[in-house]
Structures are given as C-alpha cells and as structure tokens.
Amino acid sequence: TSSDVLKALFAGVRGGVNIKNAGNDGTAGNADDNNPALKAGSGCGTALDYNTDVTNMSSALITASSSASFSTRGQLAKVAKLSDGSEITQNTDAKKEEIIGKIVNLTKAGPLHDSIAIIVLAQAIRDVGGGVAVYRDLDQNGVIGNANETLLGDDINGDGDASDTSIPETIANCIYGTYDPYADEVMAEHKIVTIVQRDPSTGKWRIQKQYYLDD
C-alpha cells in the first residue's frame, strides 16, 4: 500500500499488446514491447502514462485496500481503474486482465503485520581527523601523486572497475566524525540482524529477535 512502490509496479506496463507478440521478438516487425525500435505499429500496445494512468491506478489501489488488507490477490480485479476502462481502453476481457496480469505475480496479499529484517552494520573506525593530511601510495608505485588502478590491477576506490588513473593519494584536511577514504581505517565490524513486526492495531513496531552474523 505504498504509493511509490505501486507506481514502480505500474510504470512501463503496456496495454493492448497482441497476444502473439507478448512472449517473443517475432519477425517482420512483429516485435514485442521489449524492442523499443519496433514498438510503433507492431501491435505492442501503449505504455501507461505515468502522470495519469499510473498515478490514478496506484491511488485507486491504496483507496481500495485502506479499510482492510486484501486476503487474496484476486481482489485486484475489483479495484476501480485497473480493469474498468476508465484509464485506458479495455473493451475486451483480455485487455481487462492484461494490466493486472502483468503485475499480480509481483504482489502478495495478507495481513498488515508482516515481519521485516533490518541488517545493522557496526564499525570501529580509526578516525584521523584534526585537519591533518595523510599520504598513501595507493597504487604502490613508490610515488605519492595520483594512483593508477591499471598499474596496480585492482579496484582501489571500489567503483566496480579497475580503470581509474587519477585517484588523489594526498588526503588533506581530515575531519573528526567524517569518514575520510584512504585516511581513516575500519579496524573491526559486526553485523546484527533484527527482525521486527508491525502491530496492525497500534501501528507500532516491536523487535521479535536479533542475532549476530559472522562472515
């Protein structure tokens, strides 16, 4: 029943897609809605308009479920705007089922007291601070300047590649209470998992259990 989550479910969904185009790319222009170059005129339907269709469908679903949570996902079929043709043309049974059919498997129905898991990462950090400057030969080439990941063959800054060639090796004006990469050091860490559950009558959350994770 979160507006942002529901909008994410409906965004990009296309209505009026030909059944023959719904599961494969096809040939001779009969491409499905996964091929943007061949959408126009190929029977791939029309994407829901985010500012109207998506927003209105999400609001209708929140309104329908506000009095009580759905006990089955089939109750989506009774929600106004999802299948009554008020947002997009739904003049056949197939078109009425299409939008719901494309999002229903990503949903679940049930009471509002679902449990969620929160993972907490606690770290002990050696905080340099004090406005000092730290010099680190990050690429281990014997010179303090700009580190070259390709020279070291490793992802120094953790951005997912090893192709950066100008990572500063002088960390100036280190600040207490702020993590300064390459200057401050993580000395130890611990992960804690906490399971919390929401009470539907009070709206409050309570901790069911918590435990430590060992790497």
Residue, then its C-alpha position, 0 to 999 in steps of 0.5 A: t500500500s505504498s504509493d511509490v512502490l505501486k507506481a514502480l509496479f505500474a510504470g512501463v506496463r503496456g496495454g493492448v499488446n497482441i497476444k502473439n507478440a507478448g512472449n517473443d521478438g517475432t519477425a517482420g516487425n512483429a516485435d514485442d514491447n521489449n524492442p523499443a525500435l519496433k514498438a510503433g505499429s507492431g501491435c505492442g500496445t501503449a505504455l501507461d502514462y505515468n502522470t495519469d494512468v499510473t498515478n490514478m491506478s496506484s491511488a485507486l489501489i491504496t483507496a481500495s485496500s485502506s479499510a482492510s488488507f486484501s486476503t487474496r490477490g484476486q481482489l485486484a480485479k475489483v479495484a476501480k481503474l485497473s480493469d474498468g476502462s476508465e484509464i485506458t481502453q479495455n473493451t475486451d476481457a483480455k485487455k481487462e486482465e492484461i494490466i493486472g496480469k502483468i503485475v499480480n505475480l509481483t504482489k502478495a496479499g495478507p495481513l498488515h503485520d508482516s515481519i521485516a529484517i533490518i541488517v545493522l552494520a557496526q564499525a570501529i573506525r580509526d578516525v584521523g581527523g584534526g585537519v591533518a593530511v595523510y599520504r598513501d601510495l595507493d597504487q604502490n608505485g613508490v610515488i605519492g601523486n595520483a594512483n593508477e588502478t591499471l598499474l596496480g590491477d585492482d579496484i582501489n576506490g571500489d567503483g566496480d572497475a579497475s580503470d581509474t588513473s587519477i585517484p588523489e593519494t594526498i588526503a588533506n584536511c581530515i575531519y573528526g566524525t567524517y569518514d575520510p577514504y584512504a585516511d581513516e581505517v575500519m579496524a573491526e565490524h559486526k553485523i546484527v540482524t533484527i527482525v521486527q513486526r508491525d502491530p496492525s492495531t497500534g501501528k507500532w513496531r516491536i523487535q521479535k529477535q536479533y542475532y549476530l552474523d559472522d562472515 
